[in-house]
């Protein structure tokens, strides 16, 4: 197989792991990673935090230095866009017409920001935050005393709000739903984050419908449907992402809220695997198909996909987990809370800054949101991986040893 060539499309977290995983799994042929950004694969979570705040340089975000890929004989083809997959001839086509042949192909194309078709969205100073270059542009509008409006009260919006407040900016978060984080957390957790952000000086407005963004050439403000006007030197739109599936779709691969893969990360064409935010996979833990937007999933799935390309089949069944850093808060999430009908609280979420929210469906433990509670996070992560549930009364008792809550 030394003359074989594995091509990885998308220089993402998944790509970094998959390329290395191929070598670790015994792939002796060529490996090429093709990415649209001019920088090797890098950590994305710090973009809205340390990098936006100026605490980290671009080189410090790299998952591995460029020299590492050279040492592993991994060819980085950066700053170029793949426009088509030719499955019949086993080639990919680049935007300049060049073609790269492959023996095996991996799609790690990630996700793209969801755009809002608002009047004024093309004004100078209206930006999205997904890539390193996005943050570089945002930095040009920062400054103590300036005003920023963030459209979207999800994790990316709140993380960005925290970073801008640390730099002395006036920040308003506009959320269309009745509460922030409504899609992903319980009302108690939403209330906690609203309280903390307001304590830190952020103006949070819920049920806020944006009508237009105004300005003469450059953004000057945002107008809501009720006529409210908010001054703004900068507007950041963070209303979620959509999986980057266009290449797969036009190539005839099965796509349904992501590129559909089996338990071995194979697409409907078994010479093509996919991993990360762009994929839709089956989870035996939750007995349903999932599309996850997380570094953990991208890394774990990519490692497995690399083995698949080398003929080492192992079923994917990793527990989803996530995190979010805002101010002095470290939120760690184990499991998926969708479908919960009860929340058990441990600790004080109404006045303190440390608690855990346990999500149940009937008697089944689904997930935990743990704020500055690493022990609770690790305990639930372990329990869910092992198929255990928990005693809600012990979980709710903050004086009790958390280990006593889990059945054997």
N, C-alpha and C positions, 0 to 999 in steps of 0.2 A: 504493500500500500504506500510505498515511499513516493510514488508519483501521483498519489491522490492529492486533492486540493479541497480543503474545507473553507468555505466563505461564510463569514458572519456579517449580516447586514444590520447596522445600527451599533454605534460605539457607546454602548450603555453600560450600566452596572452588570447586566446579564452578559453582555459581550465580554467584559473583562474576565468574568468568572469562566465563561464557556471556552474562551481561547486558552486559558491556563489549564482548565479541566481536560481539554483535549490532549494536551501534552502529558498531563498526569495519568490519563487513561490509556496512554500508549500510542497516540496518533503520531505517525512518523512523517506524514506528508506535509504539504504546505498548508499554512493557515493565513488567511487574510481577513482583517477586520475593516469594514468599509463604513465610514461615518460622515455625516454632513457637517459636523463641527470640526474646527481646525485643531482641536485639542484632544489628546488621548482620553479614554474613559475616566470620568471623575465622579466624586461623591456629590450627589445632588442635594441631600438634606441640608448641608451647611449653606446653600445658596441664600435661603431666606433668613439665615441667622448669622453665622460667623463671617461669611463672605460679604453679605450685604452690610454688615456692621464694620467691615474693614479689619476684622481681627485675623483673617486668614487671606493669604495670597493665592492666586490661581494654582501655582505649582503645589501648594499644600493640599489642594483638593484632589489631586490625581490619585486614583486607586492604586496604580503602580507607575513608577517613572517610565518614560519612553525607552530608556536603556534596557529595562527588564524585557520588553517585548522583543528587542533585538537579540538579547541573550537566548530567548526561547524560540528564535527564528519565527516570530509572528510578525507578519507584514501589516503595518497600519496604513490604510489608504484613507486619509482624512481630508475634510473640506470638500467632499464631493457627494453628490446625491444619486441614489439608485432610482432609475425611472421605470424599470421593468424587470420582471423575472421571466426568463425563457426556459420553461421546464422541459420542453421537447429537446432542446439542444444543450440543456444544463449550463446556462450562462445567465449572468446578470448584466444589465445595460446601465451605463452611467449617463449623467445628464449631457456629457460632451460626446456621446455616441460610442465611447470605448466599451468593450465587453470583457468580462472576466469569467472564465469557465470555472465550474465547480464539480466536484464529485459528490460532496455532501454540502447542504446549505443550512444555515441557522438564521432565523429571523428574530432579532432582538431590537425591534424598532420602537418599543416603548409607547409613549402616548404624547399627544399634542394638546395644547391648551384649547379649551372651549372658548370660542370667540363670541362676543356679544355684539349684535348688529345695532348699536346705539348711534343716534345722531351725535356727531362730534368725536366718535371713537378714533378717528384718524388724526386728531389734533396732536401736535407736538406735546409730549408729556403725559400721554395716555399709553400705558405699557402693561405688558403681561410679565409673569415671572415663572419661567420654566427652565431656561438655559443660562449658562454663565454669561453669555453676551447680553441677555436681558437685564441681568443685575448690573453689568457694566453701564448700560444705558440709564438705569434707575439711579445709579450713584451720582450722575450728573445733575440730578434735581434735588439732592439732599441738602439739608442745612438747618441748623437750629432756628426755631421760630417759623420755619416754612410750614405750609399745610399740605397734608396728604389725605386723599380719600381712597379707601380700599373698598372695592365692590366685591362682596363675598365674605361671609363669616365662617368659612371652613378652616381647616388647620393651616393651609398656606396663608390665608388672609390674616389669621390671628398671629401666626409666627412673624409675618411681615410687620404687623402693627407693633408687636413687641420690639422688634429691631429698630423701627423708626422712632419709637418713643425713647429708646435708649440714646438716640442721637438728638434728642431735644425737639423733635418735630411735633406739630399739632396733628393728631391722627383721628379720623372718623372712619368707622367701619359700617358699611351699609349691608344689611342682610335682608333678603326678600322674605324669608320665612319668619315665623313668630319667634324663633330663638336661634342663636348661633349653634353651629354643630348639630343642627336638628336631624340631619340624615344619618349621623353616626353615633350619637350618644343619647343618654337619658336626660330628661329635663333637669335633674339635679346637677349633672355635670355641666350642662349648658349654663345654668344659673351660676355655678362656680366660676366658669371662665368669664362670663359677663361681669361678675363682681370684681374679679382680680384686674381685668383690663380697665374697668372704670376707676379702680383704686390707683392704677398706674397712669391715669390721665387720658385714656382713650374714650372717645365719644362713640358709643355703640348705638346704632339705630336699627331696630328690627322692623319687619313688615314694611321695609323701605323699597319702593318701586322706583327705579331710576328711569326718568323720562328722557333726559338728554345730558350730554356733556357740552359745556359752553366754553368759548374762548375765541380770540381773534388770532388764528395761526397757532397760538400756544394755549394750552388748557388754562382756564381761569376758575372754573367751578363746575358743580354738578347740580342739576335740577331734578327734584323728585316729582312724582305724579300728583302729589298734593300741593305743589307749588313751592315747597321748601327749597331754598338755594343754599349750597354749601361751597364756600370758597376753597379753591384747590390750586396749588402749584404743581401737584403731581397726582395722577390717578392711576392706581394699580388694579387691574381686573383679575380676580382669582375665583372663578366660578366652576372649577373642575377641569377635567381632561377627558379626551376621547381616545380610545386605542388607535394606534397607527397601523391600520390594516389594509390600506389601499393597495399596496404591492401584492399582498396575499390574495386579495379579492380579485384583482384584475388577472392574476395568474390562475384563477380557478380553484384556489384552496377553500376549504370550508371555513366560513366566517360567521360568527353569531355572537355579538357583543365581545369581540376579540377573535383572534385566530384560534379555532378549535383544535385542541391537542388531546391525545390520549394520555394514559397514565405514565407513558414513557417520554412524554414531550414531543411525540411525533404528530405532524400535521396529517391531513388526508393524503399527502404524498410522503411516503415513508423515507425518502431521501432528504426530506426537509423537516427540521425540528424548529420549535419556537419556544421562547422563554421570556418571562418578565411581564410587564404591564400590558403588553399587547395580546396576551394569551387568555383563553378561556379553558379551564381545566376542571376535572371532576375531583371533588374532595370527599374521601371516604369518611372523614371525621364528621362532616356536616351533611353528607349524603345529598349533595347537589353540586352543580357546576358553579364555578366562581371565576371572576376576573378581579385580580387583586392589584392594587397600586402600592407596592412596598418593596423596599430594598431586600428584605428577607426572602420574599417570594422570588424575586429576580435572581438572587444569588443561589438559593437552593435548587430552583428549577433548572437553572443554567448548568449547574454541576451535574445534575442527573442527565440533562440533554447531551452533555459532552460524552458521558458514558454510553448513551444510546447510539451516538454516531460511531462509537468504537465497538459496537456490538455487545455492550454490557448493559442488559436491560434490568432496570430496577424501578419499581412502581413509586410514583411520587405521592407522598402522603404527609407533607410537613404541616405543622400547625401554624396558621397565620399569626404574626405578631408585628407590632408597629410601635412608633414612639413619636413624641412631639416635645420640643424644648421651647418654653416661653418664659421669659424673666428668670425667676429662681425655681420654676416648676419643671419637673421632668415627668411627663406623662408616658407610661408604658402600658401598652394594650396587648393582652394575650387572648386570642380567639376572636370570634365574630359575634356581635351582639344582636344582629338582625333576628327578629322573631321573638324577642324576649317579652315576657308578660309580668316580670317582677324584677325589681332592683333592690339589692341588699346593700346598705351603706355601712362602711366601717371607718370611723374617724369623723372629723368635723369639716364638712364641705361648706358650711354656711359662714364661718368666720376664720377658719384656719387655712393652711395651705398644704395639707397632707391628708389624704383619704384614699379609700378604694371603693369603687362601685362594682358589685358583682351582679352579673346578668343571668337570669334563670328563665327557662321555658318549662313551666311545670316544676318538676323536681330536678330537671337537668341543668347543670351549670354550663353556660355557653361561653362566657368571656368575663374579663375584668378590665376596668379602666383604673390604673393605679397611679396616683399623683404623689410623687416623692415617697413611694411605698415599694421599694424593690423586692422586699420579702414576699409581699402579697402577689406581685407580678410573677415572681419565679415559682411560687407555690401553685398558682393557677395554671401557669404554662406547663408545669410538670404533670398536674392532675389531668388536664385536657389531653395531653399527649398519651397518657396511660389509660384514658377512658374512665377516669374517676369523677364522681360528683362531690358535693360538699354539704355540710350541715349549715343551713342559713343562720341558725341561732349563734353558733360559734363564730361564724364570719362577722356577724354584727357586733360581737363583743370585743371591743378593742383591747381589753385587758387579757383576753384569752390567747393562748399560743395558736397562731394561724395553722400550724401543722395538725392540730387536733380536729380541724374542720373537715379533713378529707378522709373519705372512706378508703379502706384498703381492698 
